[in-house]
């Protein structure tokens, strides 16, 4: 029954529900269900009767369960099962989400999984930490303020369990390090700094092909946003990861990806010797680009588009030229990139790319004898 169907009595009045809300009676008590709040509901958006009926059904079931569990609290095992089920719903919905509404729904499912996991965290840490972290990583752009407190408790439990240096701890530190500090709280910044330092110590232990590397890289701040000491630490982690991958097979896609990541970091590391090595990086990757295209393999296996390679290599030559004072070698390298890129990427399709290449060529060429 919606509020609009309830006729007010003498001297009574009621407020009309928004388009994003519905209502019903539960055990004789009036209940409102708001599917969404705010300006979104004033934009002419309306939910169907089917959607509202589903919302009423879900809310009614939730209230019935809440009533039952108030009288008969569920066991820890039952709560753990619910956490795992909620985690599974979260990850499945994240993979299938298409469009803003589906993504928003999936994010709510993930927040629910994390929240109910937290209620049983202290009673069953071994069973709930992994599902909570899994739900937190289901959406790469997740950055919820409450996660700070959840991660504090997770890290405390891992420390108590003697698991402060394992994969779960690395995941928790990576998630905490990348959280936004929208409120500007000093304790948030301190916690983020502690997690970043923990990652510098723990990340080098990861195997060469460990997918956690991607999460850790995403947690590291940009080179331009930190001081020289932090840049060196980020660069050192990249160097150790590349050494592990190259030790297995220096010609593998993994070794090439980690080397390119290392070369990118060398542009910003406050060590001139690192930038002097970028000429060799650029030479090698230009040859790799040409060879892989000729063989039909392309760059997709490296996670790259040809446009990315064409824009990155001139920067390598630019940094190399100014670090080594080999301006002639630098400008010749940039011209080789430009020449080959034009055979792969028509200039008319991406004028911005060739304007950028020309800028690097002019800056380096102005110093060449």
N, C-alpha and C positions, 0 to 999 in steps of 0.2 A: 504494500500500500504506500503510495507516495503522499507527501504532505499536501500536494495540490488536491488530493481526493478527500482530505479530511476537512469537513465544513466547520469553521469556527463557530462557537456558541455565542450567546449574547455577551457583549463586552470583551470578547476574545478576538485576537488577530494572529496571523502567522506570517512569517517571512517566506517569500517565494524562494525555492531552492534554485541554485545555479544550474546551468546546463550540465555541469560536470558532477552533479551529485544526485543521489537518490536516497530513499529512506524506507524503513519498515519497522514493524513492531516485533520485539523479541521478548517473549515471556511477559508481555504486557507493557514493556518499556519502549519508548520511542528511540530509534537509532538512525543516525545519518551516516551515509557512506559517501565520502568525497573521492572521486576517481582522480581528480587533479584540482589544484588551487591556483589562484592568481590570475594574471591578465590573460593566460591561455584560454580561460573560460569566457572571455568577453570578445573573442575573435570570431564568433559565429560557429564555433566547433560544438558539435553535439554528439553525445554517445547514443548508440542505438538502444532500443528496448532490450535486445538480447544481451548486450554488454552490461546494462544496468541490472538485468535479472541475474546474470552470472555473478556480479559484484555482491548482490544481496545474498545469493546462495553461499558464496565464499565467506562473507562476513558472518552469516548465521552459523555456519559450521565452526568458524573460529570461536565465536562466543560460546557455543555449546561445549567445545573442547576446553575452553578456558574455565567454564563452570565446572566441568568434570575434573579437571586437573587441580583446581583449587581444593576440591574435596579429596581427590586421590592423586597426589603428585606422581608423575611418571618416574620410573627407575632410571638410573644413569645409563644403562644399556639402551633403553628406549630413546633417551635423549640423544645418545650418540648415533643411533640409527637415523633419527630425524636430521641430524647435522649432515650425515653422509648423503641422505636423500636430497636435502636442500642443496648441497654442493653439486650433486649430479644434475639437478634441475638448472642450476646456475651455469655450469660449464656447457651443458647441451644447448641452452638458450643463447649463450654468447656466440657459439659457433653458427647458429642458425639465424641470428638476428639480422634483419634487413630493414632499413628504414628507422627513423627516429623513435617511433612508438615502440617498435619491437626491441630496440636497443635500451630504451628507458625501462621497459618491463624486465628485460634481462638484468639490468643493473640493480633493480629492486630485488629480484630473486637472489642475486649475489649478496646484497647487503643483508638480506634476511638470513642467508646461510651463515654469514660471519657473525651476526648478532646472536643467533641461537647457539652457535659454537662457543661464543664467549660465556654464555650462561653455565656451561658445563666444563669450561676449560680447566679449572682447578681440580675438579673431581676426576677428570679423565684427560690429562694433557696429551698423552701419547696417541689417543684416538682422535682428538679434535684439532690439534695444531695443523696437521697436513691439510684437512678439508678447509680450514679457515684461510690458510695461505693460498690454496688452490682457488678459492672464490675471489680472493683479492687480486689474483693475477689473471683472472678470466678476461678482464677488459684492460687493455694496455694503457688507456687514458684515465683510469680510475685514480682519483686523489681526494678521498673523503676525509674530512677532519677527524671523525671518530676513529679512523684507522690508526691514528697516532696512539690512542690509548689501548686499542686492541693489540697493537704491535709491542707496546711496552710490556703488557702482561705476557704475551707469547715469548718474548725474549727472556723475561724473568723466569718463566717455566722451563725454557730450554736450558738456561744456566743452572737451575736447580736439578735438572735431569742429567747434567753433565754432557749436554749436546750443544755447547756454545760455539763449536767450530765446524759443524756439519752443514749439509745442504739446506736444511730447514732454517738454520741460523743465517746463512748467506742470503736466502730468500727474504727473510724478515728484515735484515739490515738493508737490503737493496730497496725494498718497498718503503722503509722508513726514510732512507736517504733521499728518495725522489719526491716525497710528499711536499706539497706547497705549504708555505707558512703564511696563509692569507691574513691571519690575525697578527702577525709580527711578534708572536710570543717568544721571549728569550729561551724558554725551556725547550721549545720546538727546535730552534736553531741549534741548541746544544745537543739535543738528541740526534738531529740530522748529522751533525759533525761527528759524533761518536760512531754512528753507523757507517759513515764514509771512511773513517779510520779503520773500522773493523773490516770493511771490504778490501782496503789496501793490504791488510794482513791475510785475509782468507781467500780472496779471489784467485791469487796465483796457484792455489792448490787444485783448482778445478781442472778436470781432464780437458784435453784439446778440443774434444767435440761435445762438451757438456753444454746443453741448451741454456743453462743458467748464465752463461757468458753474456747472452743477449740482454737478460734482465739487469745484470750488473752494469753493462755498458750504458743502458738507459738510465741507470741511477747516478752515474758519474755526471757532474756538472760540466757545462761547456768549457773548453779551454780558455775562452776569453772572459769567463765569469769568475775565475779563481786566481790566486797568487801563483808565483813561479814554483814554490815548493809543492803545491798541490798538482800543478801541471806535470811536474817530474814524476810524481807518484802514479798518476794516471798513465803516463807514458811507459813507466816501468812495468805496470801490469800488462799493457799491450805487448811489450817486448817479451815477457815471459810466456804469454799465451802463444805468440808466434813461434818461439823456440820449441815449444811442445809440439805444435802442429807440424813444423818443418822437420823435426826429428823423426816423425812417423813417415812422412813422404813430402819432400820439399816441392814437388810438382803438383800436389793435390789441390783441389779446389779450396779445401779448408786452409791449407798453408798460404795460398794466394790471398784469400779473404783476410786472414789475420795479418799478413804483411801489408796489405793496402791500408788496413786500419792503423797499423803502426806508422806507416809513412804519413798518413793524415795527421797523426799526433805529432810527428816530428816537425811539422810546419810551425807549431805553437810552443814546442818545448824550448825553454830558455837556455839552450846549449847549441852554439853555432855548429859544432861538429855534427849534430843530428841533421841540421838543415843542409849541410854540405853533402849528405848522403842522398838527398832527394833527387839529384841529377841521375844517379844510378836507378833509383826507384822509378823515375819517369821513363827512362830509357827502357827498362825491363817491362813495364806495364804497357808501353806503346807497342813493343814487340809482341807481348802476350795478346793484346787486343787484336792486332793484325793476324796473328797465327790462329787464334780461336775463330775468328770470322772466316778465314780461308778454309778452315777444316769443318765449318758448319756448326761448331759448338756454341759460338756466341758467348755473351757475358752473363746470361740469366742465371747460370749455375753459381756465379759469384755474387748474386744478388744485386747486379748492376744493370743499368741501361747504358747504351752507347753515349747518350747525351751526358750522363754523369761522368763517364771516363773522359770525354772531350773537354769538359769544364774543369776537371780535377788536375789533369796533367800539366796544363799551362801554369797552374798555381805552384806545382812542384818545381817546375823549371824556374819560375820567378823567385821562389824562396832559395833555391840552390844558387842562382846567379848572384844574389845579393850577399849570401853567406860566404861564398867562395871567391867572389869578385870575378868569376868567369862569365862575364856578360855576353861575350860572343857565343859561348856554348849554350847559354840559356836561351838566347833569342833564336838560335838555330833549332833548338829542341822545340820551342813554341811553334816555329814555322812548320816543322815536320808534323806536329799534332794537327795544326790547321789544315795542312795539305791532305792528310789522310781522312780527317773528319769530314771534309767536303765530299769525299767519295761515298761516305756512309749516311751523312745527314745533310740534305739539301739546304743551302743557306737561306732560301726563301721560307723554309718551314720553321726556322728558328733564328731569326736575325739577332736576337739578344745574345745567344751563345757566341756568335762570331764577333759581335761588338766587344764582348768581354775578352775573348782571345786577343783581339786587336789591341785592347788596352794594355794587357800584359806584354804583348810584343813591343809596343811603343815605350813602355816604362823601362823594360830591360834594354831595348835597342838604343835608347837615348844615352845609356852608359857604355855601350859597346864601342871599342876603338874603330 
